[in-house]
Amino acid sequence: MRITTPLKALAIAAGLLLTANAAEAKLVKPSTYANDVVIGKVYYAGAKDNGNKNYLNGRYIELYNISTDTLDISGMYIGLVESDAKASAWTAERLTEAHKDSVALKQLFRIPANAKMDPYSSIVIVNSAIDHSANGENFPNLTDADFEAKDASGKTQNNPEVPALELVYTAFDAISNMNLAQGGACAVVLLTQDTKTDDLTKTFAYGKEKGSVYVLLPKSKVIDGVEIVKMGEAEEGILRLDNSLDAGNIAITSKTGYNGEVVYRKTAFVVGGKAALFDTNNSTVDFAVSTTIQPRQYDSEASGLTAQSITIPESGYLAINIDKPFFGPKDMLFCFVNASNNDATTDLKYTEIPGDSTLLLKGDWIAIAKPGTYDLQLSASQGVMKSRSSIQSWSDEDTKTMKQTNRRYYKFLNTTGKVGFQRVPATAEGNYNVADCTDGNRLIVTITDAIGARIFAANGAASWDELEFIPWHGATPEQAAASVQGITVQPISNGAIYDLQGRRVVKPLKGIYVKDGKKMIIK
């Protein structure tokens, strides 16, 4: 599905040999449900120039393609979140009360037609596409910028050779270029190409009936968001983006700016000479600040990778628990289920991610691929990431006692034509459930009654007893297998023997095992 030069290098790094007669990489639109494009940098602080004067013209935003596809990003929107003082700010809490599921923007820009991004590459969007390096130490040279937010007032020097970033909306009549606040707050969001902007809903600042007018856009259209705050204000209830858009925040080390720092996304690992960047939906984890990182540059040092072998059994899937951030081969899909215990959650959320597309969070996952032995690559670069999944898994117990009496239990089901989560009734022995899958894997997800009531109501069921199956929203093992037809996967031989649950066996007894990707029977 995605066979490109960087992908091939990634597969080699993962210990696999891929052979295929692949056509040239297809140009695709960024996914609306996965962050193919992320905000890579925001240089908003400005600096002191050679004459010790405040200098802001070198500010820019950089986007980064973390996928293995060449992307058509024409029509993607960039939004600058309102940056009022706390008393009149549209914080996440205030938006929830007054404008549910929205973000308040002071400016909205659109990337023009014929804009493409190669895998693991950047586009740089600036206010002034000139060489600023003569004005101060480490000032950026932006002459090769991809797009420029033109200044209609003529106060900022623009470069006629650089295409214009399209201005869709600005809250300030005198400001047509990017109004990046040099000290913060300076949150930035990316929105999908299909965001409707013909009839924008507008609002004044919180508690105001006059003054600047902001536009409200749905959170569901946000591909990526970075919560940039003013230094020291992160704990003061000033955050504009809720946890679904950014679970953290980042700030420069100056309250007023002008220190030359750029906020940039950290490198998770390097493969094939390309940087794969962090994307954990938490800017505190994902970002750092620097005075030396230049446009299109990221940390170049590899984070350190170690291999861990897993064996996919005949069922085509395997429940795994990985204790470090990791990625896998292209031919594998990783799925997780988010089932929050927050009563506001209305449904199970299924996510499926190609193995090579990004650094995955540590924790519980379902690996889907053709039966065989594969190497996952574990990264030592970030040890504090937490799994978003509430999946629980175990392989050595037939039963497990659950203390909570207000939980419902689901098991991962794999039968022909059906892959999903199905309710397992409580047993007579007590308040627990046995997920008895044919290959011995057991994978349990717990749901509160409050969430469950919304789930079965949304599915037209009158009670838990009627809710027997929730459809799977991802690929089935059969579909995953079909997607890699024509690709030969040859695991590197290490002589290790694994059981059908993917566990390494030192002294195998009678039974069926897997060695070097092939079934082995010991009688």
C-alpha positions in Angstrom: 0.0 0.0 0.0 2.8 2.4 0.8 6.1 1.4 -0.8 8.5 4.3 -1.0 12.2 4.7 -0.5 11.9 5.9 3.1 9.6 3.0 3.8 12.1 0.5 2.4 14.8 1.9 4.6 12.4 1.6 7.6 11.7 -2.0 6.7 15.4 -2.9 6.6 15.9 -1.2 10.0 13.0 -3.3 11.3 14.9 -6.5 10.3 12.8 -7.4 7.3 13.5 -7.8 3.6 10.7 -6.5 1.3 10.5 -7.3 -2.4 7.7 -6.0 -4.6 7.0 -4.6 -8.1 5.6 -1.3 -6.8 4.6 1.6 -8.9 5.6 5.1 -8.1 4.2 6.4 -4.8 0.6 7.6 -5.2 -0.3 11.1 -4.2 -2.9 11.0 -1.5 -4.9 13.4 0.7 -4.0 13.5 4.4 -6.2 11.2 6.5 -8.9 13.0 8.4 -8.6 10.5 11.3 -4.8 10.2 11.6 -2.2 12.8 11.9 -0.3 12.4 8.7 0.7 16.1 8.9 1.8 17.6 12.1 2.9 21.1 13.3 6.7 20.7 13.3 7.8 24.1 14.5 6.4 27.5 15.6 8.9 30.3 15.7 6.9 33.1 17.3 9.2 34.5 19.9 11.2 36.9 17.8 14.6 38.1 18.9 16.9 41.0 19.6 18.7 42.1 16.4 22.3 43.3 16.1 21.2 46.7 17.4 19.4 45.1 20.4 16.0 46.1 18.9 13.0 43.8 18.9 12.8 41.9 15.6 9.8 39.9 14.6 9.9 39.6 10.8 11.5 36.2 10.9 8.6 34.3 12.5 7.4 31.2 10.7 5.4 27.9 11.1 6.6 24.6 9.8 4.5 21.6 8.9 5.9 18.0 8.7 4.7 14.9 6.9 5.2 12.0 9.3 3.6 9.5 6.9 5.2 7.4 4.2 2.9 8.9 1.5 3.5 11.9 -0.7 0.6 14.1 0.4 -1.6 16.6 -1.4 -2.2 19.2 1.2 -3.9 21.7 -1.1 -6.7 23.4 0.8 -5.6 22.4 4.3 -6.3 25.2 6.8 -4.0 26.7 9.5 -5.7 28.4 12.4 -4.2 30.7 15.0 -6.1 30.5 18.2 -7.3 33.7 19.9 -4.7 35.0 22.4 -6.7 37.3 24.7 -5.7 37.8 28.3 -7.1 35.3 30.8 -10.2 37.4 31.7 -11.5 37.4 28.1 -9.9 34.2 26.8 -12.0 31.5 25.2 -10.5 28.7 27.3 -11.4 25.1 26.8 -13.8 25.2 29.8 -15.6 28.3 28.6 -15.9 26.9 25.1 -17.4 23.7 26.5 -20.1 25.8 28.2 -20.9 28.3 25.5 -19.7 26.8 22.2 -19.4 23.1 22.6 -17.0 21.2 20.4 -15.4 24.4 18.9 -12.1 26.2 18.8 -12.0 30.0 18.7 -9.6 31.4 16.0 -8.3 34.9 15.5 -7.0 34.1 12.0 -7.6 31.3 9.4 -5.3 30.6 6.4 -5.5 28.1 3.6 -2.7 26.4 1.8 -3.2 27.0 -2.0 -3.5 24.5 -4.8 -0.7 22.2 -6.0 0.9 21.9 -2.6 2.6 18.6 -2.0 4.7 17.1 0.8 7.2 14.2 0.3 7.4 11.6 3.1 9.3 12.8 6.2 9.6 16.4 4.8 8.6 19.9 5.8 6.9 22.9 4.3 7.8 26.3 5.7 5.2 29.1 6.0 6.5 32.6 6.8 5.6 36.2 7.1 8.7 37.4 5.3 10.6 35.1 2.9 13.9 36.8 3.0 17.3 36.1 4.5 17.1 37.4 8.0 20.5 36.0 9.1 22.3 39.4 8.5 20.1 41.0 11.2 21.2 38.8 14.1 22.9 35.6 15.3 20.9 32.4 14.3 18.3 34.5 12.6 16.7 32.2 9.9 17.2 32.4 6.2 13.7 32.0 4.8 14.3 32.6 1.1 13.4 29.0 0.3 10.0 29.2 2.1 7.1 27.4 0.5 4.4 30.0 1.3 4.3 33.5 2.6 1.5 35.3 4.5 1.6 38.5 2.6 1.4 41.8 4.5 -1.2 44.0 2.7 0.0 47.0 4.7 3.4 46.9 3.2 5.2 47.2 6.6 6.8 43.7 6.2 9.1 42.9 3.4 7.6 40.2 1.2 9.2 38.1 -1.5 7.2 38.1 -4.8 8.8 34.8 -5.8 7.2 32.9 -2.9 3.5 31.8 -3.3 1.0 33.5 -1.1 -0.7 31.7 1.8 -4.4 32.4 1.4 -6.0 34.5 4.1 -9.5 33.3 4.8 -10.3 35.3 7.9 -8.6 37.8 10.3 -10.0 39.4 13.4 -7.8 42.5 12.8 -8.4 44.8 9.8 -4.8 46.0 9.8 -3.2 42.6 10.0 -3.2 40.2 7.0 0.0 38.2 7.8 0.3 35.7 10.7 -0.3 37.3 14.0 2.0 35.1 16.1 2.1 36.5 19.7 5.8 36.8 20.6 5.4 35.9 24.3 2.3 33.6 23.9 -0.4 32.5 24.1 0.1 31.3 20.6 -1.8 28.0 20.0 -1.9 26.7 16.4 -4.2 24.1 14.8 -4.4 22.4 11.5 -7.8 21.7 9.9 -8.9 19.3 7.2 -9.4 20.4 3.6 -13.2 19.8 3.9 -13.7 22.3 6.7 -16.6 24.5 5.7 -15.7 28.2 5.8 -18.4 29.8 3.7 -20.6 30.9 6.6 -18.3 31.1 9.7 -19.9 31.4 13.1 -18.4 34.4 14.9 -18.1 35.5 18.5 -16.6 38.4 20.6 -14.0 37.7 23.2 -15.4 35.9 26.3 -17.7 38.2 28.3 -17.4 41.0 25.6 -20.1 42.5 23.4 -17.7 44.5 21.2 -14.1 44.5 20.0 -12.3 41.7 18.2 -14.5 39.1 16.5 -13.3 35.5 16.4 -14.5 32.6 14.3 -15.6 29.2 15.7 -14.7 26.0 14.0 -15.5 22.4 14.9 -12.9 20.4 16.9 -13.7 17.4 14.7 -11.9 19.1 11.8 -8.7 19.6 13.7 -5.9 17.3 12.4 -3.3 18.6 14.9 -3.1 21.2 17.6 -0.2 22.7 19.6 -1.0 24.5 22.8 1.6 27.3 23.2 1.2 29.3 26.4 2.9 32.3 27.9 5.7 31.2 30.3 4.3 30.5 33.8 0.6 30.5 32.7 0.1 26.8 32.0 -1.4 26.1 35.4 -3.7 29.1 35.5 -6.6 27.7 33.6 -5.7 29.5 30.4 -5.5 26.6 28.0 -7.6 27.0 24.8 -7.3 23.4 23.6 -8.8 20.5 25.5 -7.1 17.2 26.0 -8.6 15.7 22.8 -6.6 18.2 20.8 -3.5 18.6 23.0 -3.0 16.9 26.4 -0.1 19.2 27.3 1.4 22.5 26.4 4.7 24.2 25.6 6.2 27.6 26.1 9.5 29.5 25.4 11.6 30.4 28.4 10.7 34.1 28.3 7.5 35.8 29.4 7.8 38.5 26.8 9.6 36.8 23.9 12.5 38.2 21.9 14.9 35.4 23.0 15.3 33.8 19.6 13.8 30.4 20.7 11.8 28.2 18.4 9.3 25.6 19.6 10.1 22.4 17.6 8.9 18.8 17.6 11.4 16.3 19.0 12.8 13.4 16.9 11.6 10.0 18.1 14.0 8.1 15.9 16.0 8.4 12.7 15.7 5.9 9.9 17.1 6.1 6.4 18.4 9.5 7.2 14.9 10.9 7.9 13.6 12.0 11.2 10.4 10.4 12.5 8.9 12.9 15.0 7.1 12.5 18.2 3.3 12.7 18.1 1.7 11.7 21.3 -1.0 14.4 21.4 0.9 16.0 24.3 3.0 19.1 23.5 4.8 18.8 26.8 6.2 15.5 25.7 6.4 16.1 21.9 8.1 19.6 21.8 11.3 21.3 23.0 12.7 24.8 22.5 16.0 25.8 20.8 17.9 28.9 19.7 19.9 27.0 17.1 17.4 24.7 15.2 16.9 26.2 11.8 14.0 25.8 9.3 13.7 22.2 8.0 16.1 21.0 10.7 15.3 18.6 13.5 17.4 16.6 16.0 19.5 14.3 13.8 20.6 11.8 16.4 18.8 8.4 16.5 17.1 7.8 19.8 18.3 4.2 20.1 16.4 1.2 18.9 16.2 -2.3 20.1 14.4 -5.2 18.4 11.7 -7.4 20.0 10.4 -10.3 18.1 6.7 -11.3 18.1 5.0 -14.1 16.3 1.6 -13.7 14.7 -0.3 -17.0 15.1 -2.7 -18.6 12.5 -5.6 -16.4 13.6 -3.8 -13.4 12.1 -3.8 -11.2 15.2 -1.9 -11.1 18.5 -2.6 -9.1 21.7 0.7 -7.6 22.8 1.9 -5.3 25.6 5.0 -3.2 24.8 6.8 -1.4 27.5 8.5 1.2 25.3 7.4 3.4 22.4 7.7 1.3 19.2 7.1 0.9 15.5 6.8 -2.2 13.3 7.0 -3.4 9.7 4.8 -2.0 7.0 2.9 -5.3 6.6 1.4 -5.1 10.1 -1.5 -3.1 11.5 -1.7 -2.1 15.1 -5.1 -1.5 16.7 -6.1 -0.2 20.1 -9.4 0.6 21.7 -10.0 3.7 23.8 -12.8 3.2 26.4 -12.5 6.1 28.8 -14.3 5.9 32.2 -15.4 9.5 31.7 -19.2 9.5 31.5 -19.0 12.0 28.6 -17.6 9.2 26.4 -20.3 7.9 24.2 -18.8 5.1 22.3 -15.8 2.7 22.0 -13.2 4.3 19.8 -11.3 1.9 17.4 -8.0 3.0 15.8 -5.9 1.1 13.3 -2.4 2.4 12.5 0.0 1.0 9.8 3.1 -0.4 11.6 5.6 2.0 10.0 3.6 5.2 10.0 4.5 6.7 13.4 6.0 6.0 16.8 3.3 4.1 18.7 2.6 4.6 22.4 3.8 1.9 24.8 1.0 -0.3 26.3 -1.6 -2.8 25.0 -2.1 -3.3 21.3 -3.5 -5.8 18.8 -1.0 -6.6 16.1 -2.6 -7.8 12.8 -0.6 -9.4 10.0 0.0 -12.6 8.1 1.1 -15.5 10.4 4.9 -15.3 11.0 7.7 -13.9 13.1 8.4 -10.1 12.9 10.7 -7.7 14.7 9.3 -4.6 16.4 11.7 -1.7 17.0 11.5 -0.3 20.5 12.7 3.3 21.1 14.5 4.4 24.2 14.0 8.1 23.3 10.9 8.7 25.4 10.2 6.8 28.6 7.2 8.7 29.9 4.6 8.2 27.2 1.4 6.5 28.4 -0.9 4.3 26.5 -4.2 5.9 25.5 -5.8 2.4 25.5 -7.7 0.9 28.4 -7.3 -2.6 27.1 -6.3 -5.2 29.6 -4.6 -8.4 28.4 -3.3 -11.6 29.9 -2.3 -15.0 28.6 -1.4 -17.1 31.6 -4.8 -17.1 33.3 -8.0 -18.7 32.3 -10.0 -16.4 34.6 -9.5 -13.0 36.2 -11.6 -11.5 39.0 -12.7 -7.9 38.5 -13.5 -6.0 41.7 -15.7 -3.3 40.0 -19.3 -4.3 39.9 -20.3 -1.6 37.5 -18.1 -2.7 34.6 -19.0 -4.6 31.4 -16.5 -6.8 29.8 -15.7 -7.4 26.1 -13.4 -9.8 24.4 -11.6 -9.5 21.1 -13.4 -11.7 18.6 -11.9 -13.1 15.4 -14.1 -15.2 13.2 -14.5 -15.2 9.4 -16.0 -11.9 8.4 -16.2 -10.5 11.9 -13.6 -8.8 13.9 -14.7 -6.8 16.9 -15.5 -6.6 20.6 -18.3 -8.9 21.9 -19.8 -9.0 25.3 -18.8 -11.9 27.6 -21.5 -12.7 30.2 -20.5 -13.0 33.8 -19.9 -16.6 34.9 -21.5 -18.4 37.8 -18.1 -18.6 39.6 -18.1 -14.8 40.3 -17.9 -11.4 38.8 -15.3 -12.1 36.1 -15.3 -13.2 32.5 -13.3 -15.6 30.4 -12.3 -14.5 26.9 -11.7 -17.9 25.4 -10.4 -17.2 21.9 -9.5 -20.1 19.7 -5.7 -19.5 19.7 -5.5 -18.9 23.4 -5.2 -15.1 23.4 -7.3 -13.2 25.9 -8.0 -9.5 25.5 -10.4 -7.7 27.7 -11.7 -4.1 27.7 -13.8 -2.7 30.5 -16.7 -0.3 30.1 -18.7 1.6 32.8 -22.4 1.3 33.0 -22.8 5.0 32.3 -20.8 4.7 29.1 -22.5 1.5 28.2 -26.0 3.0 28.4 -25.0 5.5 25.7 -23.4 2.7 23.6 -26.5 0.4 23.5 -28.8 3.4 23.1 -26.8 4.5 20.1 -27.0 1.0 18.6 -30.7 0.7 19.1 -30.5 -1.8 21.9 -32.9 -1.7 24.9 -30.5 -3.3 27.3 -27.1 -4.9 27.8 -28.7 -8.3 26.9 -29.5 -7.1 23.4 -26.1 -5.6 22.8 -24.2 -8.6 21.5 -21.9 -7.1 19.0 -20.3 -3.7 18.2 -19.0 -3.6 14.6 -15.2 -3.3 14.1 -14.2 -0.1 12.3 -10.8 -1.2 11.2 -9.4 -3.8 8.8 -10.0 -7.5 9.3 -7.0 -9.9 9.2 -8.2 -11.1 5.8 -8.2 -7.5 4.5 -4.7 -6.9 6.0 -3.4 -10.0 4.3 -4.9 -9.0 1.0 -3.3 -5.5 1.2 0.2 -7.0 1.2 -0.3 -9.4 -1.8 2.8 -9.3 -3.9 5.1 -8.5 -1.0 7.4 -11.2 0.3 8.2 -10.9 4.0 11.3 -12.8 5.0 12.0 -12.6 8.8 15.7 -12.5 9.7 16.6 -16.0 11.1 17.4 -16.0 14.8 16.6 -19.6 15.6 14.2 -18.7 18.3 11.1 -20.8 18.9 7.7 -19.2 19.8 4.4 -20.6 20.9 1.1 -19.5 19.2 0.7 -16.7 21.7 4.0 -15.1 20.5 5.9 -16.1 23.6 9.5 -17.3 23.3 10.0 -20.9 24.4 13.4 -22.2 25.5 12.5 -25.9 26.0 9.4 -26.7 23.9 7.2 -29.6 24.8 4.8 -31.4 22.5 2.7 -29.0 20.4 2.7 -26.5 17.6 5.3 -23.7 17.5 6.7 -21.1 15.2 10.4 -20.9 14.2 11.7 -18.4 11.6 8.2 -17.6 10.5 7.3 -21.3 9.8 5.0 -23.7 11.7 6.8 -26.4 13.6 5.2 -29.4 15.2 6.8 -31.3 18.1 5.3 -34.8 18.6 
